Amino acid sequence: MVKYSAIESNIENGGSVLMEYNHMKEIYFSPTGTTKTIVNEITKYFSRKKEEYDLLNNPPEEEISFGNEDFVVVGMPVYAGRIPAVCAESLSKIKGNNTPVIAAVIYGNRDYDDALLELKTILGENGFIVISAGAFIAQHSIFPGVGYLRPDIKDKQAVRRFAKDSCEKFESIPDIKEINFEVKGNFPYREPAAIPLNPSVQKTCRKCGLCAGICPVNAISTEQPEKINRKVCIRCTACFTACPTNSRGFSGVRYALASKIFEKKFSARREPEVFL
């Protein structure tokens, strides 16, 4: 495992790529946009052109296949130390054929627990060859005071360094089928934990329905978007980001108390961890 801190070089500060990969693909699930940001930072080292698969807005209905001429970057958020079940379901429909892939998980500065191992395992079982893997930090989606405004400049420098190292590894190995490395995590995976906090909707809601359209688990009624199926909701906060009037969020005394406790325990800055 490698931990990246502040890095300084041409490429890490936004310099040009070393080469162009013609079959670059990126796959992500990014309710708040931060997972997409990390994936984009990795991808642009390899190519200015890429094909995007946004699993939040366009979950696959049929199987998607990639070949060994493709190069894929997959980024997933971490919820309570795991890959969200809705993401795992979408990934089950994405197949490779000895396709090189970079795996990345993005978490809110607490811990990524078993999520990176889970993602690496899913990709391997689906015919991909994982070249490298990394865990990166973003602003926490439920408690935004933790990891505030991350990924920041230091994070993006670390991502670029990771992309550079991944590229060099890929170019140096005659047969990628020989690649074998371990990542942090445990098996069996930790049990998914329910989040005992519920989103609320303010009176400023205009009932435009954007939240219902973006919800990955259909927990919001199109006819009555102020109503949320709390048993189905995964607290991804995609509806918060989509709301044009900022009418959706977490609030109340219980949330305020939980936020204070969480920030006290997990505000110390964590750095990206990568595995090559």
C-alpha positions as CSV (number, residue, x, y, z in Angstrom):
1,M,0.0,0.0,0.0
2,V,1.2,3.5,-0.8
3,K,0.0,6.7,0.8
4,Y,0.2,9.8,-1.3
5,S,0.5,13.3,0.2
6,A,1.4,16.5,-1.6
7,I,3.1,15.8,-4.9
8,E,4.9,18.2,-7.2
9,S,5.6,17.6,-10.9
10,N,4.4,18.6,-14.3
11,I,1.8,15.9,-14.7
12,E,0.6,16.0,-11.1
13,N,-0.1,19.7,-11.5
14,G,-2.1,19.3,-14.6
15,G,0.5,18.7,-17.3
16,S,-0.1,16.8,-20.5
17,V,-0.6,13.1,-20.9
18,L,2.2,10.9,-22.0
19,M,0.1,9.2,-24.7
20,E,-3.4,8.8,-26.0
21,Y,-5.4,5.6,-25.4
22,N,-8.0,5.2,-28.1
23,H,-10.5,3.0,-26.2
24,M,-10.7,4.7,-22.9
25,K,-13.9,4.1,-20.8
26,E,-15.0,5.4,-17.5
27,I,-17.7,4.0,-15.3
28,Y,-18.9,5.7,-12.2
29,F,-21.8,6.2,-9.8
30,S,-21.6,9.7,-8.5
31,P,-24.6,11.2,-6.6
32,T,-22.7,14.3,-5.5
33,G,-20.2,14.6,-8.3
34,T,-17.1,13.8,-6.4
35,T,-16.6,10.2,-7.6
36,K,-16.9,11.5,-11.2
37,T,-14.3,14.1,-10.4
38,I,-11.8,11.5,-9.2
39,V,-12.5,9.2,-12.2
40,N,-12.1,12.1,-14.6
41,E,-8.7,13.0,-13.0
42,I,-7.5,9.4,-13.6
43,T,-8.8,9.1,-17.1
44,K,-7.4,12.3,-18.4
45,Y,-3.9,11.2,-17.8
46,F,-4.5,8.4,-20.4
47,S,-6.6,10.2,-22.9
48,R,-8.5,13.4,-23.7
49,K,-11.2,11.2,-25.3
50,K,-13.3,8.7,-23.4
51,E,-16.7,7.1,-23.3
52,E,-18.6,7.6,-20.1
53,Y,-21.0,5.2,-18.3
54,D,-22.9,7.0,-15.7
55,L,-24.6,4.3,-13.5
56,L,-26.7,6.9,-11.6
57,N,-28.4,8.5,-14.6
58,N,-28.2,5.5,-16.9
59,P,-28.1,2.2,-15.1
60,P,-27.5,-0.6,-17.5
61,E,-30.6,-2.6,-18.5
62,E,-28.7,-5.1,-20.6
63,E,-25.2,-6.5,-20.4
64,I,-22.3,-4.3,-21.4
65,S,-19.2,-5.9,-22.7
66,F,-15.6,-4.7,-23.1
67,G,-12.6,-6.3,-24.8
68,N,-8.9,-6.5,-24.2
69,E,-8.4,-3.5,-26.5
70,D,-10.3,-1.3,-24.0
71,F,-9.0,0.4,-20.9
72,V,-11.5,1.1,-18.2
73,V,-11.5,3.2,-15.0
74,V,-14.2,2.3,-12.5
75,G,-15.1,4.6,-9.6
76,M,-17.6,3.8,-6.8
77,P,-18.6,5.6,-3.6
78,V,-18.4,4.0,-0.2
79,Y,-21.5,3.7,2.0
80,A,-20.8,2.4,5.5
81,G,-17.7,0.6,4.3
82,R,-19.3,-1.2,1.4
83,I,-20.1,-0.7,-2.3
84,P,-23.8,0.3,-2.4
85,A,-26.0,-2.7,-3.4
86,V,-27.4,-0.7,-6.3
87,C,-23.9,-0.2,-7.7
88,A,-23.0,-3.9,-7.3
89,E,-26.2,-4.8,-9.2
90,S,-25.2,-2.5,-12.1
91,L,-21.6,-3.8,-12.1
92,S,-22.9,-7.4,-12.4
93,K,-24.1,-6.4,-15.9
94,I,-20.7,-5.1,-17.0
95,K,-18.3,-7.7,-18.3
96,G,-14.8,-7.7,-19.5
97,N,-12.6,-10.0,-21.5
98,N,-9.2,-9.7,-20.0
99,T,-9.9,-6.0,-20.0
100,P,-7.5,-3.8,-18.0
101,V,-9.2,-1.7,-15.4
102,I,-8.2,0.7,-12.6
103,A,-10.5,0.5,-9.6
104,A,-11.2,3.5,-7.3
105,V,-13.4,4.0,-4.3
106,I,-14.3,7.3,-2.8
107,Y,-15.2,7.8,0.8
108,G,-16.0,10.6,3.2
109,N,-12.8,10.5,5.4
110,R,-14.0,7.9,7.9
111,D,-12.8,4.6,6.3
112,Y,-13.4,2.6,3.2
113,D,-13.3,-0.7,5.1
114,D,-14.1,-3.6,2.7
115,A,-15.3,-1.5,-0.3
116,L,-12.0,-1.5,-2.3
117,L,-11.7,-5.3,-1.9
118,E,-15.3,-5.7,-2.8
119,L,-14.9,-3.7,-6.0
120,K,-11.7,-5.4,-7.0
121,T,-13.3,-8.8,-6.5
122,I,-16.4,-7.9,-8.5
123,L,-14.3,-6.7,-11.4
124,G,-12.1,-9.7,-11.3
125,E,-15.0,-12.1,-11.3
126,N,-16.5,-10.2,-14.3
127,G,-13.5,-10.7,-16.6
128,F,-11.5,-7.6,-15.9
129,I,-7.8,-7.5,-14.9
130,V,-7.3,-5.0,-12.2
131,I,-4.1,-3.1,-12.9
132,S,-4.2,-0.9,-9.8
133,A,-6.6,0.3,-7.1
134,G,-7.0,3.3,-4.9
135,A,-9.1,4.8,-2.1
136,F,-9.6,8.5,-2.3
137,I,-11.3,11.1,-0.1
138,A,-14.2,13.4,-0.8
139,Q,-16.5,15.6,1.3
140,H,-18.8,13.4,3.4
141,S,-22.2,13.4,1.8
142,I,-24.2,13.2,5.0
143,F,-21.9,15.2,7.3
144,P,-20.3,17.7,5.0
145,G,-18.1,19.2,7.7
146,V,-16.0,16.1,7.4
147,G,-13.7,16.1,4.4
148,Y,-14.9,19.6,3.7
149,L,-14.3,20.7,0.0
150,R,-12.4,17.5,-0.8
151,P,-11.1,16.4,-3.2
152,D,-8.8,19.4,-2.9
153,I,-5.6,20.3,-4.8
154,K,-3.5,17.8,-2.8
155,D,-6.0,15.0,-3.5
156,K,-5.9,15.8,-7.2
157,Q,-2.1,15.7,-7.2
158,A,-2.3,12.3,-5.6
159,V,-4.8,11.1,-8.1
160,R,-2.5,12.2,-11.0
161,R,0.5,10.5,-9.4
162,F,-1.6,7.3,-9.1
163,A,-2.6,7.5,-12.7
164,K,1.0,8.0,-13.8
165,D,2.2,5.0,-11.7
166,S,-0.7,2.9,-13.0
167,C,0.2,3.8,-16.6
168,E,3.9,2.9,-16.1
169,K,2.9,-0.4,-14.5
170,F,0.6,-1.2,-17.4
171,E,3.2,-0.3,-20.0
172,S,6.0,-2.3,-18.3
173,I,4.2,-5.7,-17.9
174,P,4.4,-8.0,-21.0
175,D,1.3,-10.0,-19.9
176,I,-1.2,-8.3,-17.7
177,K,-2.7,-11.7,-16.8
178,E,0.3,-12.1,-14.5
179,I,-0.7,-9.1,-12.4
180,N,-1.6,-10.1,-8.8
181,F,-1.7,-7.8,-5.8
182,E,-3.8,-7.4,-2.6
183,V,-5.8,-4.5,-1.3
184,K,-7.0,-3.6,2.2
185,G,-10.2,-5.2,3.3
186,N,-11.7,-8.3,4.9
187,F,-13.7,-11.2,3.7
188,P,-16.5,-11.9,4.5
189,Y,-17.3,-8.3,4.1
190,R,-18.8,-6.3,6.9
191,E,-22.6,-6.3,7.1
192,P,-24.2,-3.3,5.4
193,A,-25.3,-0.9,8.1
194,A,-28.5,1.1,8.0
195,I,-28.1,4.8,8.4
196,P,-30.5,6.0,11.2
197,L,-31.0,9.4,9.7
198,N,-33.8,10.5,7.3
199,P,-33.8,13.2,4.7
200,S,-36.4,15.9,5.1
201,V,-38.1,18.1,2.6
202,Q,-38.8,21.8,3.2
203,K,-41.8,23.8,2.2
204,T,-39.8,25.5,-0.6
205,C,-40.2,22.3,-2.6
206,R,-41.8,23.1,-6.0
207,K,-42.6,19.5,-6.8
208,C,-40.6,19.6,-10.0
209,G,-39.9,15.9,-9.8
210,L,-36.1,16.1,-10.5
211,C,-35.4,14.3,-7.3
212,A,-37.7,11.4,-8.2
213,G,-36.1,11.1,-11.6
214,I,-32.6,10.9,-10.2
215,C,-33.3,8.6,-7.3
216,P,-31.5,5.3,-8.0
217,V,-33.8,3.2,-5.9
218,N,-37.2,4.9,-6.7
219,A,-37.7,6.0,-3.1
220,I,-39.3,9.2,-4.1
221,S,-42.8,9.5,-5.5
222,T,-43.2,11.4,-8.8
223,E,-46.6,12.6,-7.9
224,Q,-45.7,13.6,-4.3
225,P,-41.9,14.1,-4.2
226,E,-42.1,15.5,-0.7
227,K,-42.7,11.9,0.4
228,I,-39.8,9.5,0.8
229,N,-39.8,5.8,1.3
230,R,-37.4,5.7,4.2
231,K,-37.1,1.9,4.1
232,V,-35.9,2.0,0.5
233,C,-33.8,5.3,0.6
234,I,-30.0,4.6,0.6
235,R,-29.1,8.2,1.7
236,C,-27.0,8.8,-1.4
237,T,-28.1,12.4,-1.4
238,A,-28.4,12.5,-5.2
239,C,-31.8,14.2,-4.7
240,F,-30.1,17.0,-2.6
241,T,-27.7,17.7,-5.5
242,A,-30.5,17.7,-8.1
243,C,-32.9,19.9,-6.2
244,P,-33.0,23.4,-7.7
245,T,-34.3,25.1,-4.6
246,N,-32.1,23.3,-2.0
247,S,-35.3,22.0,-0.4
248,R,-33.9,18.6,0.5
249,G,-31.4,17.7,3.2
250,F,-30.8,16.4,6.7
251,S,-32.0,18.5,9.6
252,G,-33.4,18.3,13.2
253,V,-31.9,17.9,16.6
254,R,-31.0,14.2,16.1
255,Y,-29.0,15.1,12.9
256,A,-27.3,18.0,14.6
257,L,-26.2,15.8,17.5
258,A,-25.0,13.0,15.2
259,S,-23.1,15.5,13.1
260,K,-21.3,16.9,16.1
261,I,-20.3,13.4,17.2
262,F,-19.2,12.3,13.8
263,E,-17.1,15.4,13.1
264,K,-15.3,15.0,16.4
265,K,-14.4,11.4,15.7
266,F,-13.5,11.6,12.0
267,S,-12.4,15.1,11.1
268,A,-8.6,14.3,11.2
269,R,-7.4,14.4,7.6
270,R,-6.9,11.1,5.9
271,E,-4.8,10.7,2.8
272,P,-5.4,8.6,-0.4
273,E,-4.1,5.0,-0.3
274,V,-3.2,3.2,-3.5
275,F,-2.3,-0.4,-4.4
276,L,-0.1,-1.3,-7.4
